[in-house]
């Protein structure tokens, strides 16, 4: 687990908030500490579903994140795109 993950967990715990983490090590540590987590994909889907982003903007955001190094497994990418399209 990275120093950043440790800092996020400490901050979230102090504020009784939700941690945004994608990496399994950080999420596992959060679970042990009883800290609720959500991932980047959840935030993006929530933004589209809530109208803060259009479906096209959500798809563009996913593709841009991937272009900048965000990893998502191909099957998860397919599910994300399908979920986005279900909001249309």
Secondary structure, DSSP 8 states (H G I E B T S, - for coil): --HHHHHHHHHHHHHT--EE--SHHHHHHHHHTT--EE-HHHHHHHHHHTTSS-HHHHHHHHHHHHHTT----HHHHHHHHHHHHHT-
